[in-house]
Amino acid sequence: MTFKSSDLSVLAYANNFTLWHYTSVDTDTVIEGAGYFNNAVDMLRVNDLIITNFDTDGTPGTNFYIVTSNDGSSVGITAFTTA
């Protein structure tokens, strides 16, 4: 499937940081694919955090992602992990 901007919502915004929520029937593997969030290039900024509910019509799960790059035409994300 593809990214749907209507499924991306702001949960909180402060100090040039946005906490987002995204829900999708897509699996986490699809969401983690290159360019998945490219259509949100005008909204997402580096270091924003996206809480994602994925595979909502199958075996649902939740992942946290950090926006790691945004060059104005493509957005990169990586799974959030604690050190």
N, C-alpha and C positions, 0 to 999 in steps of 0.2 A: 504494500500500500504506500501511501505517501503522507507527508506531513500535512496536517490540517491546522491552519492558524486559529480556527474557532475553538480548538481543543487546548490552546495555550493560554493560560491565565496568570496574571500577576497576583501573587500572594502578599508580597511586601516590597517596598522600595525605600531605600535610605542611603544617603552618602554615595551616590552613583553605583549602587548595587541593587540588583533586582533578584528576588526569590520568585521563581516561576513554578507553576504546576502544569504538567502536560499529561493527557490521558489518550490512549490509543489502543486499537485492536492489534496493532503491529507488535511483533515480538521484540524483546530487547536487542536481539541480534540485528534486526532490521533498523531499529532506531540508532544503534551504534554505528551503522554503516556510514561511509563517507558521504557528506553532503545532505544528510537527512534534514537538517534544520536550515538549509540554505535559503528557503523562502522566508525565513524569519531574520534574515541578515540585518534588516533595519531596526529590529527590536532587541536582539541579544547582544550583550557586550561581554568582553573577556572578563572572567571571574564571576559572572552571574551563575547562580545555582538553579538547576532544574530538577524538581521532584517529578518523576515519571511513573505513572501507573501504566503498565504495558500488558499486552495480550489479554485485554479485558473481556474478550469473548471466548477465551480458551482457558489457559492456566495462568491466571493473573499474578502479577508480581509488581514490586516497586524498586526502582533504582534512583540514585541521586547522581547527577552529572554536573560537571563544571564546564563552562564555556572556556575553551583553551585558546581559540583563535577566531578572529573575524576580520577579514581583509577587505570587507565591503562587497564581496561577491560570494564568499563561502564562509561557513561557520564550522568550526571543529569543536567536538566535545570529548570528554574523557570521563570514565566512571570515577566518582568520588570515593576515595579511600582514606582512612585515617592512618596516620604514621605511627 
